Amino acid sequence: MEALIGLACMLPFILLSIAGTVFWIWMLVDCLTKEPSEGNDKIIWVLVIVFLQIIGAAVYYFVRRPERISQTGQ
């Protein structure tokens, strides 16, 4: 019974970790496939996403992605 309660307490953290990983991979793939290759922008954004993990992915999602979509339509 105690193991079941422990699992129930850990479940939200496990689901949050999985969601964070999926979001990180989604932003990395989005950057690699849709970011224009002008200058070093693509390389810099990939490095930001890889080294800052979920924070870098969130920065890319909220800062760069809307700007890219308005410029290129992708």
N, CA and C of each residue as an Amber inpcrd file, in Angstrom:
protein
   222
   0.8170000  -1.1900000   0.0000000   0.0000000   0.0000000   0.0000000
   0.8600000   1.2520000   0.0000000   1.9570000   1.2360000   0.7800000
   2.8430000   2.3930000   0.8390000   3.5250000   2.6350000  -0.5090000
   3.8330000   1.5600000  -1.2010000   4.4610000   1.6950000  -2.5140000
   3.5030000   2.3410000  -3.5030000   2.2420000   2.0170000  -3.4000000
   1.2300000   2.6030000  -4.2800000   1.0700000   4.0950000  -4.0070000
   1.1070000   4.4860000  -2.7560000   1.0120000   5.8980000  -2.3860000
   2.2600000   6.6430000  -2.8650000   3.4160000   6.0210000  -2.7180000
   4.6630000   6.6330000  -3.1990000   4.6390000   6.8260000  -4.7030000
   4.1270000   5.8510000  -5.4240000   4.0100000   5.9650000  -6.8750000
   3.0380000   7.0630000  -7.2620000   1.9370000   7.1620000  -6.5330000
   0.9480000   8.2060000  -6.8130000   1.5290000   9.5900000  -6.5700000
   2.4130000   9.7290000  -5.5970000   3.0560000  11.0170000  -5.3340000
   4.0950000  11.3540000  -6.3960000   4.7380000  10.3440000  -6.9630000
   5.7620000  10.5720000  -7.9710000   5.1890000  10.7380000  -9.3710000
   3.9810000  10.2840000  -9.6060000   3.3890000  10.3050000 -10.9290000
   3.3480000  11.6970000 -11.5710000   2.9380000  12.7500000 -10.8500000
   2.9480000  14.0760000 -11.4900000   4.3400000  14.5110000 -11.9420000
   5.3540000  14.1960000 -11.1650000   6.7170000  14.5570000 -11.5340000
   7.1940000  13.7630000 -12.7450000   6.8180000  12.5180000 -12.8180000
   7.1760000  11.6850000 -13.9660000   6.5060000  12.2190000 -15.2260000
   5.2300000  12.5480000 -15.1290000   4.5080000  13.0850000 -16.2910000
   5.0550000  14.4420000 -16.7140000   5.4200000  15.2800000 -15.7490000
   6.0030000  16.5820000 -16.0580000   7.3620000  16.4220000 -16.7340000
   8.1400000  15.4650000 -16.3000000   9.4330000  15.1940000 -16.9190000
   9.2750000  14.7220000 -18.3610000   8.3180000  13.8530000 -18.5890000
   8.0640000  13.3570000 -19.9420000   7.5850000  14.4970000 -20.8340000
   6.6800000  15.3280000 -20.3290000   6.1820000  16.4690000 -21.1140000
   7.3030000  17.4520000 -21.4180000   8.1840000  17.7050000 -20.4650000
   9.3230000  18.5990000 -20.6850000  10.2780000  18.0590000 -21.7330000
  10.5200000  16.7710000 -21.7030000  11.3960000  16.1450000 -22.6910000
  10.7880000  16.1970000 -24.0840000   9.4980000  15.9280000 -24.1780000
   8.8150000  15.9970000 -25.4790000   8.8550000  17.4250000 -26.0180000
   8.6080000  18.4160000 -25.1540000   8.6670000  19.8200000 -25.5660000
  10.0630000  20.1840000 -26.0270000  11.0980000  19.7590000 -25.3200000
  12.4850000  20.0490000 -25.6720000  12.8310000  19.4620000 -27.0470000
  12.4460000  18.2110000 -27.2760000  12.7100000  17.5680000 -28.5650000
  11.9440000  18.2680000 -29.6810000  10.6880000  18.6560000 -29.4140000
   9.8720000  19.3560000 -30.4100000  10.5330000  20.6700000 -30.8120000
  11.0390000  21.4440000 -29.8550000  11.6720000  22.7270000 -30.1660000
  12.9940000  22.5210000 -30.8940000  13.7340000  21.5040000 -30.5320000
  14.9950000  21.2210000 -31.2060000  14.7500000  20.8330000 -32.6590000
  13.7920000  19.9610000 -32.9040000  13.4530000  19.5550000 -34.2750000
  12.8950000  20.7360000 -35.0540000  12.0570000  21.5500000 -34.4260000
  11.5030000  22.7360000 -35.0720000  12.6130000  23.6860000 -35.5000000
  13.5710000  23.8980000 -34.6300000  14.6980000  24.7840000 -34.9500000
  15.5500000  24.2030000 -36.0730000  15.8400000  22.9240000 -36.0140000
  16.7000000  22.3030000 -37.0190000  16.0440000  22.2420000 -38.3980000
  14.7250000  22.1010000 -38.4500000  14.0700000  21.9200000 -39.7410000
  13.5060000  23.2000000 -40.3370000  13.1250000  24.1700000 -39.5130000
  12.4210000  25.3350000 -40.0370000  13.1630000  26.6580000 -39.9000000
  14.1950000  26.6890000 -39.1020000  14.9560000  27.9220000 -38.9280000
  15.7810000  28.1770000 -40.1900000  15.6880000  29.3950000 -40.7630000
  16.4840000  29.6850000 -41.9610000  17.9740000  29.6430000 -41.6380000
  18.7580000  29.2180000 -42.6160000  20.2050000  29.0700000 -42.4210000
  20.9560000  30.3310000 -42.8430000  20.5140000  31.4640000 -42.3560000
  21.1850000  32.7240000 -42.6610000  22.1330000  33.0660000 -41.5280000
  23.3990000  33.2020000 -41.8510000  24.3770000  33.5070000 -40.8190000
  24.5190000  32.3630000 -39.8400000  24.6800000  32.7200000 -38.5870000
  24.8670000  31.7160000 -37.5320000  23.6390000  31.5550000 -36.6450000
  22.4990000  32.1050000 -37.0500000  21.3010000  32.0640000 -36.2150000
  20.8860000  30.6480000 -35.8540000  20.8660000  29.7760000 -36.8350000
  20.4170000  28.4000000 -36.5940000  21.3490000  27.6950000 -35.6090000
  22.6390000  27.8400000 -35.7950000  23.6130000  27.1910000 -34.9100000
  23.4870000  27.7220000 -33.4890000  23.3460000  29.0320000 -33.3660000
  23.2390000  29.6390000 -32.0380000  21.9840000  29.1530000 -31.3240000
  20.8470000  29.1130000 -32.0250000  19.6080000  28.6590000 -31.3950000
  19.6820000  27.1880000 -31.0110000  20.2990000  26.3660000 -31.8440000
  20.4540000  24.9490000 -31.4940000  21.3040000  24.8190000 -30.2280000
  22.3830000  25.5840000 -30.1420000  23.2330000  25.5340000 -28.9500000
  22.4920000  26.0190000 -27.7090000  21.6850000  27.0710000 -27.8520000
  20.8900000  27.5670000 -26.7240000  19.9280000  26.4810000 -26.2500000
  19.2420000  25.8270000 -27.1820000  18.2780000  24.7870000 -26.8150000
  18.9820000  23.5890000 -26.1840000  20.1060000  23.1840000 -26.7360000
  20.8090000  22.0010000 -26.2250000  21.4120000  22.2570000 -24.8480000
  22.0860000  23.3930000 -24.6680000  22.7920000  23.6180000 -23.4120000
  21.8980000  24.1250000 -22.2800000  20.8330000  24.8530000 -22.6020000
  19.9510000  25.3630000 -21.5540000  18.7280000  24.4710000 -21.3320000
  18.6380000  23.3830000 -22.0890000  17.5810000  22.3830000 -21.9490000
  16.1900000  23.0010000 -22.0240000  15.3610000  22.8070000 -21.0240000
  13.9670000  23.2380000 -21.0790000  13.8550000  24.7630000 -21.0760000
  14.7640000  25.4400000 -20.3970000  14.7460000  26.9130000 -20.3900000
  15.0790000  27.4420000 -21.7820000  16.0670000  26.8580000 -22.4310000
  16.4140000  27.2570000 -23.7890000  15.2930000  26.9850000 -24.7730000
  14.6140000  25.8660000 -24.6030000  13.4830000  25.5400000 -25.4750000
  12.3450000  26.5280000 -25.2630000  12.0980000  26.9170000 -24.0220000
  11.0400000  27.8910000 -23.7300000  11.3980000  29.2590000 -24.2940000
  12.6580000  29.6620000 -24.1810000  13.0900000  30.9450000 -24.7540000
  12.9070000  30.9220000 -26.2630000  13.2930000  29.8390000 -26.9030000
  13.1100000  29.7200000 -28.3500000  11.6250000  29.7810000 -28.7100000
  10.7910000  29.0850000 -27.9580000   9.3580000  29.0280000 -28.2450000
   8.6980000  30.4030000 -28.1110000   9.0380000  31.1380000 -27.0700000
   8.3680000  32.4120000 -26.8150000   9.0340000  33.6140000 -27.4840000
  10.3230000  33.5210000 -27.8160000  11.0310000  34.6740000 -28.3750000
  11.2450000  34.5180000 -29.8780000  11.9110000  33.4840000 -30.2860000
  12.3240000  33.3600000 -31.6800000  11.2330000  32.7970000 -32.5840000
  10.5250000  31.7850000 -32.1280000   9.5600000  31.1030000 -32.9820000
   8.4730000  32.0410000 -33.5250000   7.8390000  32.8830000 -32.7100000
   6.8410000  33.8010000 -33.2640000   7.4340000  34.7800000 -34.2790000
   8.6780000  35.2050000 -34.0140000   9.3690000  36.1210000 -34.9380000
   9.6240000  35.4160000 -36.2800000  10.0860000  34.1760000 -36.2210000
  10.3450000  33.4100000 -37.4400000   9.0580000  33.1690000 -38.2180000
   7.9980000  32.8430000 -37.5250000   6.7160000  32.5650000 -38.1920000
   6.2090000  33.8250000 -38.8860000   6.3480000  34.9800000 -38.2520000
   5.8830000  36.2150000 -38.8810000   6.7610000  36.6060000 -40.0740000
   8.0580000  36.2540000 -40.0360000   8.9550000  36.5890000 -41.1390000
   8.8250000  35.6330000 -42.3200000   8.8210000  34.3440000 -42.0360000
   8.8650000  33.3500000 -43.1020000   7.5460000  32.6140000 -43.3100000
   6.6570000  32.6770000 -42.3650000   5.3890000  31.9670000 -42.4740000
   5.4780000  30.5040000 -42.1050000   6.6110000  30.0670000 -41.5770000
   6.7760000  28.6510000 -41.1810000   6.7390000  28.5240000 -39.6920000
